């Protein structure tokens, strides 16, 4: 039996933390408690970093709040293996407190990861429409996708699959 909490339990605790009032630091402490229990739960790390940054002017040590937020954002980016959302949050943070080249790297990583995800999502959508026999809808999605990915082999394969299934019916 695993000692780790299920994703559903983590999400439930995170939603409870989101419901805590900001006043008095209760929400921040609820996020910290969850981060202590599961330091790899990215949505909580992002929420805690945003809460720290939003309340930094009222913090006893504003510099410590900013440093903690930065550490959390780097952790979220690391444990998410370069997923776009944590990289984007890190980019926003770096754009306000660091030289522009550091923010640029985070934004570039976020954009690259988001594009890969978008291409895969469109190819999957086209494939799913084709599997349902909705070839016209699949071709409409292809037209949207081709505006950004004119030479995508994944989209080409998904369209071929959709058309092949329609021909087999």
N, C-alpha and C positions, 0 to 999 in steps of 0.2 A: 504494500500500500504506500502510495506516495505521500510525502509530508507537504508537498506543494499544494496550494489551493487551486481549484479548478478555474478556468477562465471566466466561467459564469459567476463564481464567488468573488473573484477580483473585480469584475465589472459591477457587481452589486455593491461592493464596498466603495468603489470609486464613485458610483452614483450617490451613495449616502454622503460621501465627503463633499461632492458637488452641492448638496443641499444644505450643508452647514453654512451658517452666516459668516460673512467676511469679517465682520467686526470682532475685535478681540482675538483675532488669529485662529479661530476655531477651525476654519476651513483649511488653512495652511497646516495646522497640526494634524488634521485628519489625513491630509495628503502625505505628510511626512511619515505618519504611522504606517500607512499603506506602502510607502516607498521602502521603509525599513523591512517590512514583511516580504515585499517582492520588488527588489530594485530593478527588475527588468520589465516591469509593466509600463510600457511607453506612454499610454494615455495619461497615466497618473504623473509620470515624470514631467510631461509637458504642462499639465495643469498646475503642478507645484511650481514649476519655473515661472509660469505666467503670474501666479499669485504672489510669488516673491517679488517679481519685478513691479507689479502693480502697487504693492505695499511698501516698496523700498524707502520711500520718503518718510514713512512713519516708523520704520524699523529703528531699533537701537543702533545698529551699525549698518547703514545703507550699503557700504562697500562690501560687507560680508554677504548681504542679501544678493547683490549682483554677482558676486563670485560663486555663491551656491547655485544661483540660477544658471550660470554658465556651465558649471560642472554637471548639472542635471541635463542640460541640453546636449552636451557632449556625450553623456552616458546614453541618453535616448537615441542619439544618432548611431552610436556604436552598437547597442544591443538590437537596433532595428535593421542592422546590416545595410544601412544606406537608403532606407525607405524615404520617399519624398517628404512626407509631413515633418518628421523631426529635422531633416536637413533644412527645410524651409524656415522652421522656427529658429533654428540656429543662425541661419542667414539674417533673419530679421534682427535677432539679438546682436549679432556681430556688426551689422550695419549701424547700430547706434552707439557701440562702445569700442570698436576696434577699427584698424585701418581698412579701407575699402577692399583691398585684395583678399583679406580673410573672408569677408562677407561674399565676395565674388565666387570664391571656391565653393562655399556652402550652397549658394544659389545655383551654380552650375551643376553641382551634384544633384540637387533637388530636381532641377529641370530635366537632366538626363534620366534620372530614375522615373520621373513622372511620364516622360515620353515613352519609355519602354513599357511601363504599365498601361498607358493609353493604347499603344499599338496592340498589346496583347488583349486588352479588353475589347477593342473593336474587332479583332480577329475572332475572339470568342463569341461575341455578339452575332457576327455574321454566320459563324458556324452553327450557333444555336437556332438562329432563324432558318437556316437551311435544313437543319434536322427536323424542323416543324413544317417544312414544305413552303415556307414563306420566302420564296426566292426574290420577289419584287422588293420586299422590305429589306432583305439582305443586300440587294443592289443599291438601295437608298442609303443604307449605312455605309456601304463601300464608297459611295460618292463623297460622303462627309469625310471618311477616313483618308481618302486619296488626296484631299486638300493639304493634309499635313504629311502624309506618308505616301507620296506618289509611287515609290518603288518598293513598297513593302512586300517581301516574299510571304510573310505570315498572312497578310490580307489577301494576297493572290491565291494562296493555298486554301484559305477559308472560303473564298468565292468559288473556286473550282469545286470544292467539296459540296457547297450549297447547290451549285448548278448540276453536279453529278447526281446528287440525291434526287433532284427534281426530275432529271432524265430517267432515273431508275424507277420512278413511280408510274 
